[in-house]
Amino acid sequence: MRRKGWTPNEDDMTAVVAIHNAVNERAWREILHWEKAHSDESAAYGGPQLVRFQGRPNDYSPKARLLNALGYALPFDRHDWVVERGPDRVRYVIDFYNAAPSPDMPVAVHLDVRPALDSPSAFVDRLRMQWKWFQSKRWISEA
């Protein structure tokens, strides 16, 4: 945390660690949601496995920069997670945004998790997921 310029209070660390762990667990669930489309490829290898991750708080993704140009806030953090999918490795980009808090959830974080556009397969995955979202009509209720 100090590396990112924060000065945490020792008394707050239990809550900070709990929030950090919950956010990382949520990121992993989001990755598993993307990986469902490739379950046949990774099943023989025990399912998707996290190989490594890297925090990149000062490197904004192209999507984050585009959204910022359209008037949205930049993410407060970014991680790249590399996942082993059978014999292949897939990089995921995770942008972390502050979300509006509510009375029952004073700390709220929005995660934008998606495969990095490192391959044609990742591009197809992102199109497929957008199509599913469009078909679900959730975009109508989210507006």
CYANA upper distance limits for C-alpha pairs under 8 A (distance plus 0.5 A):
  1 MET  CA      5 GLY  CA      7.13
  1 MET  CA      6 TRP  CA      5.90
  1 MET  CA      7 THR  CA      7.61
  1 MET  CA      8 PRO  CA      7.69
  2 ARG  CA      6 TRP  CA      5.43
  2 ARG  CA      7 THR  CA      6.37
  2 ARG  CA      8 PRO  CA      8.12
  8 PRO  CA     12 ASP  CA      7.51
  8 PRO  CA     13 MET  CA      7.69
  9 ASN  CA     13 MET  CA      7.30
 12 ASP  CA     16 VAL  CA      6.67
 13 MET  CA     17 VAL  CA      6.41
 14 THR  CA     18 ALA  CA      6.75
 15 ALA  CA     19 ILE  CA      6.66
 16 VAL  CA     20 HIS  CA      6.57
 17 VAL  CA     21 ASN  CA      6.55
 18 ALA  CA     22 ALA  CA      6.62
 19 ILE  CA     23 VAL  CA      6.61
 20 HIS  CA     24 ASN  CA      6.74
 21 ASN  CA     25 GLU  CA      6.61
 22 ALA  CA     26 ARG  CA      6.68
 23 VAL  CA     27 ALA  CA      6.74
 23 VAL  CA    109 VAL  CA      8.16
 24 ASN  CA     28 TRP  CA      6.76
 25 GLU  CA     29 ARG  CA      6.78
 26 ARG  CA     30 GLU  CA      6.75
 27 ALA  CA     31 ILE  CA      6.79
 27 ALA  CA     94 ILE  CA      7.99
 27 ALA  CA    111 LEU  CA      7.53
 27 ALA  CA    113 VAL  CA      7.41
 28 TRP  CA     32 LEU  CA      6.68
 29 ARG  CA     33 HIS  CA      6.71
 30 GLU  CA     34 TRP  CA      7.06
 30 GLU  CA    113 VAL  CA      6.99
 31 ILE  CA     35 GLU  CA      6.65
 31 ILE  CA     92 TYR  CA      8.13
 31 ILE  CA    113 VAL  CA      7.43
 31 ILE  CA    114 ARG  CA      7.93
 32 LEU  CA     36 LYS  CA      6.70
 32 LEU  CA     48 PRO  CA      8.07
 34 TRP  CA    114 ARG  CA      8.09
 34 TRP  CA    125 ASP  CA      8.28
 34 TRP  CA    129 MET  CA      8.43
 35 GLU  CA     39 SER  CA      6.89
 35 GLU  CA     48 PRO  CA      7.76
 38 HIS  CA     42 SER  CA      7.19
 38 HIS  CA     85 ARG  CA      8.28
 39 SER  CA     43 ALA  CA      6.17
 39 SER  CA     47 GLY  CA      7.46
 40 ASP  CA     44 ALA  CA      8.13
 41 GLU  CA     85 ARG  CA      7.25
 41 GLU  CA     86 GLY  CA      6.14
 42 SER  CA     46 GLY  CA      6.97
 42 SER  CA     47 GLY  CA      5.22
 42 SER  CA     48 PRO  CA      6.46
 42 SER  CA     85 ARG  CA      5.53
 42 SER  CA     86 GLY  CA      4.64
 42 SER  CA     87 PRO  CA      8.35
 43 ALA  CA     47 GLY  CA      5.32
 43 ALA  CA     48 PRO  CA      8.45
 43 ALA  CA     86 GLY  CA      7.88
 44 ALA  CA     86 GLY  CA      7.68
 45 TYR  CA     85 ARG  CA      8.38
 45 TYR  CA     86 GLY  CA      5.88
 47 GLY  CA     85 ARG  CA      7.49
 47 GLY  CA     86 GLY  CA      7.81
 48 PRO  CA     83 VAL  CA      6.84
 48 PRO  CA     84 GLU  CA      6.05
 48 PRO  CA     85 ARG  CA      5.50
 48 PRO  CA     86 GLY  CA      7.60
 49 GLN  CA     83 VAL  CA      5.96
 49 GLN  CA     84 GLU  CA      5.61
 49 GLN  CA     85 ARG  CA      7.48
 50 LEU  CA     81 TRP  CA      7.67
 50 LEU  CA     82 VAL  CA      6.63
 50 LEU  CA     83 VAL  CA      5.04
 50 LEU  CA     84 GLU  CA      6.79
 51 VAL  CA     81 TRP  CA      8.14
 51 VAL  CA     82 VAL  CA      6.00
 51 VAL  CA     83 VAL  CA      5.93
 51 VAL  CA     84 GLU  CA      6.75
 52 ARG  CA     81 TRP  CA      6.42
 52 ARG  CA     82 VAL  CA      5.88
 52 ARG  CA     83 VAL  CA      7.86
 53 PHE  CA     79 HIS  CA      7.22
 53 PHE  CA     80 ASP  CA      6.03
 53 PHE  CA     81 TRP  CA      4.67
 53 PHE  CA     82 VAL  CA      6.56
 54 GLN  CA     79 HIS  CA      5.99
 54 GLN  CA     80 ASP  CA      5.79
 54 GLN  CA     81 TRP  CA      6.98
 55 GLY  CA     77 ASP  CA      8.01
 55 GLY  CA     78 ARG  CA      6.46
 55 GLY  CA     79 HIS  CA      4.89
 55 GLY  CA     80 ASP  CA      7.06
 56 ARG  CA     60 TYR  CA      8.40
 56 ARG  CA     77 ASP  CA      7.33
 56 ARG  CA     78 ARG  CA      5.61
 56 ARG  CA     79 HIS  CA      6.00
 56 ARG  CA     80 ASP  CA      7.79
 57 PRO  CA     76 PHE  CA      7.30
 57 PRO  CA     77 ASP  CA      4.84
 57 PRO  CA     78 ARG  CA      5.49
 57 PRO  CA     79 HIS  CA      7.83
 58 ASN  CA     77 ASP  CA      7.95
 58 ASN  CA     78 ARG  CA      8.28
 59 ASP  CA     78 ARG  CA      7.72
 60 TYR  CA     64 ALA  CA      6.46
 60 TYR  CA     65 ARG  CA      6.82
 60 TYR  CA     74 LEU  CA      8.29
 60 TYR  CA     75 PRO  CA      8.16
 60 TYR  CA     78 ARG  CA      7.61
 61 SER  CA     65 ARG  CA      6.80
 61 SER  CA     78 ARG  CA      8.47
 61 SER  CA     93 VAL  CA      8.29
 61 SER  CA     95 ASP  CA      8.24
 62 PRO  CA     66 LEU  CA      6.63
 63 LYS  CA     67 LEU  CA      6.64
 64 ALA  CA     68 ASN  CA      6.54
 64 ALA  CA     74 LEU  CA      6.67
 64 ALA  CA     75 PRO  CA      7.48
 64 ALA  CA     95 ASP  CA      8.05
 65 ARG  CA     69 ALA  CA      6.69
 65 ARG  CA     74 LEU  CA      7.74
 66 LEU  CA     70 LEU  CA      6.95
 67 LEU  CA     71 GLY  CA      7.02
 67 LEU  CA     72 TYR  CA      5.96
 67 LEU  CA     73 ALA  CA      8.14
 67 LEU  CA     74 LEU  CA      8.29
 68 ASN  CA     72 TYR  CA      5.07
 68 ASN  CA     73 ALA  CA      6.12
 68 ASN  CA     74 LEU  CA      6.30
 73 ALA  CA     97 TYR  CA      8.42
 74 LEU  CA     97 TYR  CA      7.74
 75 PRO  CA     95 ASP  CA      6.34
 75 PRO  CA     96 PHE  CA      5.68
 75 PRO  CA     97 TYR  CA      4.98
 75 PRO  CA     98 ASN  CA      7.76
 76 PHE  CA     95 ASP  CA      8.31
 76 PHE  CA     96 PHE  CA      6.35
 76 PHE  CA     97 TYR  CA      6.25
 76 PHE  CA     98 ASN  CA      7.61
 77 ASP  CA     95 ASP  CA      6.62
 77 ASP  CA     96 PHE  CA      5.63
 77 ASP  CA     97 TYR  CA      7.82
 78 ARG  CA     93 VAL  CA      7.73
 78 ARG  CA     94 ILE  CA      6.05
 78 ARG  CA     95 ASP  CA      5.09
 78 ARG  CA     96 PHE  CA      6.44
 79 HIS  CA     93 VAL  CA      6.57
 79 HIS  CA     94 ILE  CA      5.65
 79 HIS  CA     95 ASP  CA      7.21
 80 ASP  CA     91 ARG  CA      7.01
 80 ASP  CA     92 TYR  CA      6.05
 80 ASP  CA     93 VAL  CA      5.25
 80 ASP  CA     94 ILE  CA      6.70
 81 TRP  CA     91 ARG  CA      6.15
 81 TRP  CA     92 TYR  CA      5.63
 81 TRP  CA     93 VAL  CA      7.12
 81 TRP  CA     94 ILE  CA      8.22
 82 VAL  CA     89 ARG  CA      6.95
 82 VAL  CA     90 VAL  CA      6.07
 82 VAL  CA     91 ARG  CA      4.86
 82 VAL  CA     92 TYR  CA      6.70
 83 VAL  CA     89 ARG  CA      6.02
 83 VAL  CA     90 VAL  CA      5.71
 83 VAL  CA     91 ARG  CA      6.77
 83 VAL  CA     92 TYR  CA      8.07
 84 GLU  CA     88 ASP  CA      6.30
 84 GLU  CA     89 ARG  CA      4.96
 84 GLU  CA     90 VAL  CA      6.87
 85 ARG  CA     89 ARG  CA      6.27
 85 ARG  CA     90 VAL  CA      7.41
 90 VAL  CA    115 PRO  CA      7.59
 90 VAL  CA    116 ALA  CA      8.29
 91 ARG  CA    115 PRO  CA      6.45
 91 ARG  CA    116 ALA  CA      6.09
 91 ARG  CA    118 ASP  CA      8.10
 92 TYR  CA    113 VAL  CA      7.35
 92 TYR  CA    114 ARG  CA      6.03
 92 TYR  CA    115 PRO  CA      4.71
 92 TYR  CA    116 ALA  CA      5.65
 93 VAL  CA    112 ASP  CA      8.39
 93 VAL  CA    113 VAL  CA      6.37
 93 VAL  CA    114 ARG  CA      6.10
 93 VAL  CA    115 PRO  CA      6.53
 93 VAL  CA    116 ALA  CA      6.11
 94 ILE  CA    111 LEU  CA      7.02
 94 ILE  CA    112 ASP  CA      6.02
 94 ILE  CA    113 VAL  CA      5.01
 94 ILE  CA    114 ARG  CA      7.19
 95 ASP  CA    111 LEU  CA      6.34
 95 ASP  CA    112 ASP  CA      5.60
 95 ASP  CA    113 VAL  CA      7.15
 96 PHE  CA    109 VAL  CA      7.16
 96 PHE  CA    110 HIS  CA      6.46
 96 PHE  CA    111 LEU  CA      5.46
 96 PHE  CA    112 ASP  CA      7.11
 97 TYR  CA    109 VAL  CA      6.19
 97 TYR  CA    110 HIS  CA      5.51
 97 TYR  CA    111 LEU  CA      6.85
 97 TYR  CA    112 ASP  CA      8.45
 98 ASN  CA    108 ALA  CA      6.83
 98 ASN  CA    109 VAL  CA      5.37
 98 ASN  CA    110 HIS  CA      6.65
 99 ALA  CA    107 VAL  CA      8.45
 99 ALA  CA    108 ALA  CA      5.49
 99 ALA  CA    109 VAL  CA      5.45
 99 ALA  CA    110 HIS  CA      6.05
100 ALA  CA    108 ALA  CA      6.72
101 PRO  CA    105 MET  CA      6.36
101 PRO  CA    106 PRO  CA      5.41
101 PRO  CA    107 VAL  CA      6.16
101 PRO  CA    108 ALA  CA      5.75
102 SER  CA    106 PRO  CA      6.12
102 SER  CA    107 VAL  CA      8.46
102 SER  CA    108 ALA  CA      8.39
114 ARG  CA    126 ARG  CA      7.72
115 PRO  CA    122 ALA  CA      6.21
115 PRO  CA    125 ASP  CA      8.21
115 PRO  CA    126 ARG  CA      7.69
116 ALA  CA    122 ALA  CA      7.11
117 LEU  CA    122 ALA  CA      6.03
117 LEU  CA    123 PHE  CA      6.26
118 ASP  CA    122 ALA  CA      7.13
119 SER  CA    123 PHE  CA      7.08
120 PRO  CA    124 VAL  CA      6.76
121 SER  CA    125 ASP  CA      6.64
122 ALA  CA    126 ARG  CA      6.71
123 PHE  CA    127 LEU  CA      6.82
124 VAL  CA    128 ARG  CA      6.53
125 ASP  CA    129 MET  CA      6.65
126 ARG  CA    130 GLN  CA      6.68
127 LEU  CA    131 TRP  CA      6.62
128 ARG  CA    132 LYS  CA      6.77
129 MET  CA    133 TRP  CA      6.71
130 GLN  CA    134 PHE  CA      6.61
131 TRP  CA    135 GLN  CA      6.62
132 LYS  CA    136 SER  CA      6.61
133 TRP  CA    137 LYS  CA      7.26
133 TRP  CA    138 ARG  CA      7.10
133 TRP  CA    139 TRP  CA      7.75
134 PHE  CA    138 ARG  CA      7.63
134 PHE  CA    139 TRP  CA      7.18
137 LYS  CA    141 SER  CA      7.89
138 ARG  CA    142 GLU  CA      6.63
139 TRP  CA    143 ALA  CA      6.73
